[in-house]
């Protein structure tokens, strides 16, 4: 029996909104977060705002400095590399599992791809990113590993900022969608080695881009980071 999803609280809604704004750099590194201003923005008391900020701090997206303030954290190269490690080492075996499974219902990821094609016409990765995540999440859910995706999602926010910058600069939404189609076709055709190679290449594209950003936009990163 499927466990019913918990209804989102006000803190959940604020957390998701702030996370999206940080990932898309609408709230850039070092931006100061004021509880009072956020409470007014979301028309709530300070309590759910504080809860959301604490969750963001747990994911190292926000720095809470006593007597100094709360501000958006700089991008951590170490966190990006760790999230990449998680994705490669968890998504690859999930794809392999699907290639070896019996008859699969791939209607959800295929429907997501259709939505991605529509959104890609606007060339907005801010709109595309939730669909990108939904595609990968659907593969985990089909494999019966939905909880593992939640672990990845909680650890990949710094990587998501790199993904956003990469997609925005290179206007590569059509490329991402084609990669998703190829991965899904590989699964449908039981092409184990091909599908695994496709998912590795798809997930790994952000690391090289981060290295170039460390040189061209060092202000986005932690000051202790070295190229």
C-alpha atoms as a printed R data frame, in Angstrom:
    type eleno elety resid chain resno      x      y       z
1   ATOM     1    CA   UNK     A     1  0.000  0.000   0.000
2   ATOM     2    CA   UNK     A     2  1.331  3.412  -0.946
3   ATOM     3    CA   UNK     A     3  1.967  5.739   1.979
4   ATOM     4    CA   UNK     A     4  0.002  8.995   1.524
5   ATOM     5    CA   UNK     A     5  2.186 12.037   1.069
6   ATOM     6    CA   UNK     A     6  2.408 14.450   3.974
7   ATOM     7    CA   UNK     A     7  0.649 17.741   3.375
8   ATOM     8    CA   UNK     A     8  3.120 20.576   2.863
9   ATOM     9    CA   UNK     A     9  3.454 22.955   5.787
10  ATOM    10    CA   UNK     A    10  4.096 26.674   5.436
11  ATOM    11    CA   UNK     A    11  7.732 26.013   6.313
12  ATOM    12    CA   UNK     A    12  7.909 23.433   3.485
13  ATOM    13    CA   UNK     A    13  6.561 25.939   0.956
14  ATOM    14    CA   UNK     A    14  8.978 28.650   2.089
15  ATOM    15    CA   UNK     A    15 11.887 26.213   2.083
16  ATOM    16    CA   UNK     A    16 11.141 25.060  -1.476
17  ATOM    17    CA   UNK     A    17 10.769 28.660  -2.669
18  ATOM    18    CA   UNK     A    18 14.006 29.826  -1.062
19  ATOM    19    CA   UNK     A    19 15.886 26.751  -2.256
20  ATOM    20    CA   UNK     A    20 14.752 27.420  -5.828
21  ATOM    21    CA   UNK     A    21 15.745 31.095  -5.553
22  ATOM    22    CA   UNK     A    22 19.194 30.139  -4.244
23  ATOM    23    CA   UNK     A    23 19.741 27.436  -6.856
24  ATOM    24    CA   UNK     A    24 18.777 29.782  -9.707
25  ATOM    25    CA   UNK     A    25 20.934 32.536  -8.164
26  ATOM    26    CA   UNK     A    26 17.944 34.826  -7.813
27  ATOM    27    CA   UNK     A    27 19.401 34.960  -4.307
28  ATOM    28    CA   UNK     A    28 23.163 35.042  -5.031
29  ATOM    29    CA   UNK     A    29 26.001 34.071  -2.689
30  ATOM    30    CA   UNK     A    30 26.391 36.471   0.278
31  ATOM    31    CA   UNK     A    31 22.837 37.786  -0.089
32  ATOM    32    CA   UNK     A    32 21.537 38.680   3.380
33  ATOM    33    CA   UNK     A    33 18.316 36.978   4.489
34  ATOM    34    CA   UNK     A    34 16.104 38.965   6.848
35  ATOM    35    CA   UNK     A    35 13.455 36.971   8.709
36  ATOM    36    CA   UNK     A    36 11.148 39.993   8.953
37  ATOM    37    CA   UNK     A    37 11.325 40.705   5.214
38  ATOM    38    CA   UNK     A    38 10.770 37.057   4.330
39  ATOM    39    CA   UNK     A    39  7.835 36.790   6.719
40  ATOM    40    CA   UNK     A    40  6.248 39.783   4.963
41  ATOM    41    CA   UNK     A    41  7.027 38.353   1.535
42  ATOM    42    CA   UNK     A    42  5.354 35.019   2.299
43  ATOM    43    CA   UNK     A    43  2.645 36.559   4.512
44  ATOM    44    CA   UNK     A    44  3.473 34.349   7.483
45  ATOM    45    CA   UNK     A    45  4.891 34.684  10.971
46  ATOM    46    CA   UNK     A    46  8.620 34.383  11.543
47  ATOM    47    CA   UNK     A    47  8.331 30.827  12.872
48  ATOM    48    CA   UNK     A    48  7.935 28.980   9.510
49  ATOM    49    CA   UNK     A    49 10.560 31.281   7.978
50  ATOM    50    CA   UNK     A    50 12.976 30.329  10.739
51  ATOM    51    CA   UNK     A    51 12.202 26.623  10.222
52  ATOM    52    CA   UNK     A    52 12.863 26.936   6.485
53  ATOM    53    CA   UNK     A    53 16.142 28.770   7.058
54  ATOM    54    CA   UNK     A    54 17.303 26.077   9.487
55  ATOM    55    CA   UNK     A    55 16.631 23.408   6.851
56  ATOM    56    CA   UNK     A    56 18.598 25.407   4.299
57  ATOM    57    CA   UNK     A    57 21.428 25.738   6.802
58  ATOM    58    CA   UNK     A    58 21.464 21.950   7.271
59  ATOM    59    CA   UNK     A    59 22.018 21.645   3.515
60  ATOM    60    CA   UNK     A    60 24.775 24.274   3.728
61  ATOM    61    CA   UNK     A    61 22.891 26.647   1.437
62  ATOM    62    CA   UNK     A    62 22.594 29.263   4.152
63  ATOM    63    CA   UNK     A    63 25.125 30.429   6.721
64  ATOM    64    CA   UNK     A    64 23.817 31.534  10.106
65  ATOM    65    CA   UNK     A    65 26.450 33.705  11.763
66  ATOM    66    CA   UNK     A    66 25.407 34.712  15.296
67  ATOM    67    CA   UNK     A    67 25.514 38.495  15.767
68  ATOM    68    CA   UNK     A    68 26.432 38.922  12.104
69  ATOM    69    CA   UNK     A    69 23.329 37.784  10.248
70  ATOM    70    CA   UNK     A    70 22.086 35.070   7.937
71  ATOM    71    CA   UNK     A    71 23.211 34.967   4.338
72  ATOM    72    CA   UNK     A    72 23.276 32.743   1.268
73  ATOM    73    CA   UNK     A    73 26.319 30.490   1.236
74  ATOM    74    CA   UNK     A    74 28.864 30.595  -1.532
75  ATOM    75    CA   UNK     A    75 29.060 27.547  -3.797
76  ATOM    76    CA   UNK     A    76 31.142 24.787  -2.236
77  ATOM    77    CA   UNK     A    77 33.262 22.871  -4.799
78  ATOM    78    CA   UNK     A    78 33.584 20.007  -2.320
79  ATOM    79    CA   UNK     A    79 29.797 19.763  -1.995
80  ATOM    80    CA   UNK     A    80 29.465 19.807  -5.788
81  ATOM    81    CA   UNK     A    81 31.958 16.950  -6.130
82  ATOM    82    CA   UNK     A    82 30.288 14.931  -3.385
83  ATOM    83    CA   UNK     A    83 26.847 15.349  -4.963
84  ATOM    84    CA   UNK     A    84 28.286 14.291  -8.311
85  ATOM    85    CA   UNK     A    85 29.805 11.214  -6.664
86  ATOM    86    CA   UNK     A    86 26.415 10.342  -5.176
87  ATOM    87    CA   UNK     A    87 24.607 10.728  -8.470
88  ATOM    88    CA   UNK     A    88 27.057  8.702 -10.535
89  ATOM    89    CA   UNK     A    89 27.301  5.893  -7.997
90  ATOM    90    CA   UNK     A    90 23.578  5.689  -7.243
91  ATOM    91    CA   UNK     A    91 21.941  6.503 -10.579
92  ATOM    92    CA   UNK     A    92 24.129  4.178 -12.647
93  ATOM    93    CA   UNK     A    93 23.089  0.998 -10.763
94  ATOM    94    CA   UNK     A    94 19.449  2.139 -10.796
95  ATOM    95    CA   UNK     A    95 19.577  2.387 -14.584
96  ATOM    96    CA   UNK     A    96 21.226 -1.037 -14.693
97  ATOM    97    CA   UNK     A    97 18.448 -2.461 -12.484
98  ATOM    98    CA   UNK     A    98 15.826 -1.094 -14.854
99  ATOM    99    CA   UNK     A    99 17.599 -2.585 -17.858
100 ATOM   100    CA   UNK     A   100 17.417 -6.012 -16.208
101 ATOM   101    CA   UNK     A   101 13.853 -5.678 -14.906
102 ATOM   102    CA   UNK     A   102 10.776 -7.252 -16.405
103 ATOM   103    CA   UNK     A   103  8.132 -5.264 -18.238
104 ATOM   104    CA   UNK     A   104  8.353 -1.617 -17.234
105 ATOM   105    CA   UNK     A   105  5.829  1.196 -17.283
106 ATOM   106    CA   UNK     A   106  7.875  4.117 -18.596
107 ATOM   107    CA   UNK     A   107  4.879  6.357 -19.207
108 ATOM   108    CA   UNK     A   108  5.795  8.829 -16.432
109 ATOM   109    CA   UNK     A   109  9.335  9.648 -17.648
110 ATOM   110    CA   UNK     A   110  8.085  9.777 -21.236
111 ATOM   111    CA   UNK     A   111  5.381 12.259 -20.226
112 ATOM   112    CA   UNK     A   112  8.006 14.327 -18.397
113 ATOM   113    CA   UNK     A   113 10.122 14.431 -21.551
114 ATOM   114    CA   UNK     A   114  7.153 15.817 -23.503
115 ATOM   115    CA   UNK     A   115  6.806 18.580 -20.904
116 ATOM   116    CA   UNK     A   116 10.537 19.253 -21.148
117 ATOM   117    CA   UNK     A   117 10.272 19.766 -24.889
118 ATOM   118    CA   UNK     A   118  7.544 22.354 -24.400
119 ATOM   119    CA   UNK     A   119  9.455 24.222 -21.683
120 ATOM   120    CA   UNK     A   120 12.715 24.098 -23.666
121 ATOM   121    CA   UNK     A   121 11.119 26.351 -26.278
122 ATOM   122    CA   UNK     A   122 11.246 29.173 -23.709
123 ATOM   123    CA   UNK     A   123 14.910 28.392 -22.968
124 ATOM   124    CA   UNK     A   124 14.292 28.835 -19.239
125 ATOM   125    CA   UNK     A   125 16.225 26.427 -17.044
126 ATOM   126    CA   UNK     A   126 14.447 27.815 -13.992
127 ATOM   127    CA   UNK     A   127 11.274 26.233 -15.420
128 ATOM   128    CA   UNK     A   128 13.110 23.225 -16.797
129 ATOM   129    CA   UNK     A   129 15.005 22.212 -13.639
130 ATOM   130    CA   UNK     A   130 11.994 20.760 -11.742
131 ATOM   131    CA   UNK     A   131 11.201 18.648 -14.808
132 ATOM   132    CA   UNK     A   132 14.840 17.569 -15.045
133 ATOM   133    CA   UNK     A   133 14.675 16.394 -11.432
134 ATOM   134    CA   UNK     A   134 11.284 14.784 -12.000
135 ATOM   135    CA   UNK     A   135 12.692 12.677 -14.847
136 ATOM   136    CA   UNK     A   136 15.489 11.279 -12.699
137 ATOM   137    CA   UNK     A   137 13.200 10.850  -9.701
138 ATOM   138    CA   UNK     A   138 10.785  8.821 -11.824
139 ATOM   139    CA   UNK     A   139 13.544  6.333 -12.706
140 ATOM   140    CA   UNK     A   140 14.286  5.789  -9.018
141 ATOM   141    CA   UNK     A   141 10.580  5.360  -8.272
142 ATOM   142    CA   UNK     A   142 10.096  2.837 -11.083
143 ATOM   143    CA   UNK     A   143 13.028  0.871  -9.644
144 ATOM   144    CA   UNK     A   144 11.442  0.994  -6.180
145 ATOM   145    CA   UNK     A   145 14.215  3.286  -4.932
146 ATOM   146    CA   UNK     A   146 12.331  6.549  -4.485
147 ATOM   147    CA   UNK     A   147 13.767  7.108  -1.012
148 ATOM   148    CA   UNK     A   148 17.291  7.083  -2.435
149 ATOM   149    CA   UNK     A   149 16.418  9.977  -4.734
150 ATOM   150    CA   UNK     A   150 15.350 11.987  -1.690
151 ATOM   151    CA   UNK     A   151 18.836 11.446  -0.229
152 ATOM   152    CA   UNK     A   152 20.400 12.721  -3.448
153 ATOM   153    CA   UNK     A   153 18.040 15.690  -3.641
154 ATOM   154    CA   UNK     A   154 18.959 16.763  -0.115
155 ATOM   155    CA   UNK     A   155 22.677 16.754  -0.996
156 ATOM   156    CA   UNK     A   156 22.751 18.223  -4.498
157 ATOM   157    CA   UNK     A   157 21.769 21.878  -4.057
158 ATOM   158    CA   UNK     A   158 25.317 23.174  -4.645
159 ATOM   159    CA   UNK     A   159 25.563 20.974  -7.743
160 ATOM   160    CA   UNK     A   160 22.198 22.339  -8.894
161 ATOM   161    CA   UNK     A   161 23.620 25.858  -8.907
162 ATOM   162    CA   UNK     A   162 26.365 24.705 -11.268
163 ATOM   163    CA   UNK     A   163 23.783 22.904 -13.399
164 ATOM   164    CA   UNK     A   164 21.732 26.072 -13.605
165 ATOM   165    CA   UNK     A   165 24.694 28.226 -14.668
166 ATOM   166    CA   UNK     A   166 25.807 25.645 -17.218
167 ATOM   167    CA   UNK     A   167 22.383 25.341 -18.821
168 ATOM   168    CA   UNK     A   168 21.808 29.105 -18.819
169 ATOM   169    CA   UNK     A   169 25.147 29.852 -20.461
170 ATOM   170    CA   UNK     A   170 25.065 27.161 -23.093
171 ATOM   171    CA   UNK     A   171 21.341 27.152 -23.854
172 ATOM   172    CA   UNK     A   172 21.464 23.369 -23.831
173 ATOM   173    CA   UNK     A   173 17.938 22.419 -22.830
174 ATOM   174    CA   UNK     A   174 17.336 20.582 -26.117
175 ATOM   175    CA   UNK     A   175 20.564 18.644 -25.543
176 ATOM   176    CA   UNK     A   176 19.489 17.646 -22.040
177 ATOM   177    CA   UNK     A   177 16.125 16.466 -23.345
178 ATOM   178    CA   UNK     A   178 17.766 14.381 -26.078
179 ATOM   179    CA   UNK     A   179 20.008 12.817 -23.439
180 ATOM   180    CA   UNK     A   180 16.959 11.924 -21.353
181 ATOM   181    CA   UNK     A   181 15.335 10.330 -24.406
182 ATOM   182    CA   UNK     A   182 18.492  8.331 -25.133
183 ATOM   183    CA   UNK     A   183 18.716  7.088 -21.530
184 ATOM   184    CA   UNK     A   184 15.077  6.019 -21.586
185 ATOM   185    CA   UNK     A   185 15.479  4.298 -24.967
186 ATOM   186    CA   UNK     A   186 18.522  2.460 -23.616
187 ATOM   187    CA   UNK     A   187 16.458  1.222 -20.674
188 ATOM   188    CA   UNK     A   188 13.544  0.212 -22.909
189 ATOM   189    CA   UNK     A   189 15.929 -1.677 -25.226
190 ATOM   190    CA   UNK     A   190 17.717 -3.393 -22.286
191 ATOM   191    CA   UNK     A   191 21.016 -1.893 -23.430
192 ATOM   192    CA   UNK     A   192 22.796 -2.141 -20.074
193 ATOM   193    CA   UNK     A   193 26.256 -0.865 -21.034
194 ATOM   194    CA   UNK     A   194 24.890  1.817 -23.327
195 ATOM   195    CA   UNK     A   195 22.373  3.124 -20.805
196 ATOM   196    CA   UNK     A   196 24.968  3.169 -18.014
197 ATOM   197    CA   UNK     A   197 27.419  5.109 -20.162
198 ATOM   198    CA   UNK     A   198 24.698  7.572 -21.133
199 ATOM   199    CA   UNK     A   199 23.698  8.281 -17.522
200 ATOM   200    CA   UNK     A   200 27.344  8.717 -16.464
201 ATOM   201    CA   UNK     A   201 28.017 11.205 -19.255
202 ATOM   202    CA   UNK     A   202 24.743 13.022 -18.584
203 ATOM   203    CA   UNK     A   203 25.383 13.420 -14.860
204 ATOM   204    CA   UNK     A   204 29.070 14.310 -15.198
205 ATOM   205    CA   UNK     A   205 28.787 17.310 -17.484
206 ATOM   206    CA   UNK     A   206 28.764 19.894 -14.690
207 ATOM   207    CA   UNK     A   207 32.166 19.114 -13.162
208 ATOM   208    CA   UNK     A   208 34.290 20.413 -16.035
209 ATOM   209    CA   UNK     A   209 32.084 23.485 -16.240
210 ATOM   210    CA   UNK     A   210 32.662 24.153 -12.542
211 ATOM   211    CA   UNK     A   211 36.409 24.159 -13.115
212 ATOM   212    CA   UNK     A   212 36.019 26.907 -15.707
213 ATOM   213    CA   UNK     A   213 33.783 28.884 -13.335
214 ATOM   214    CA   UNK     A   214 36.384 28.686 -10.580
215 ATOM   215    CA   UNK     A   215 38.633 30.738 -12.881
216 ATOM   216    CA   UNK     A   216 36.083 33.028 -14.504
217 ATOM   217    CA   UNK     A   217 33.729 33.671 -11.554
218 ATOM   218    CA   UNK     A   218 35.647 33.019  -8.324
219 ATOM   219    CA   UNK     A   219 33.296 35.331  -6.389
220 ATOM   220    CA   UNK     A   220 30.602 32.638  -6.574
221 ATOM   221    CA   UNK     A   221 32.662 30.158  -4.593
222 ATOM   222    CA   UNK     A   222 33.936 29.708  -1.076
223 ATOM   223    CA   UNK     A   223 37.095 31.782  -0.610
224 ATOM   224    CA   UNK     A   224 39.032 28.731   0.525
225 ATOM   225    CA   UNK     A   225 38.279 26.891  -2.706
226 ATOM   226    CA   UNK     A   226 41.195 26.350  -5.018
227 ATOM   227    CA   UNK     A   227 40.958 25.556  -8.738
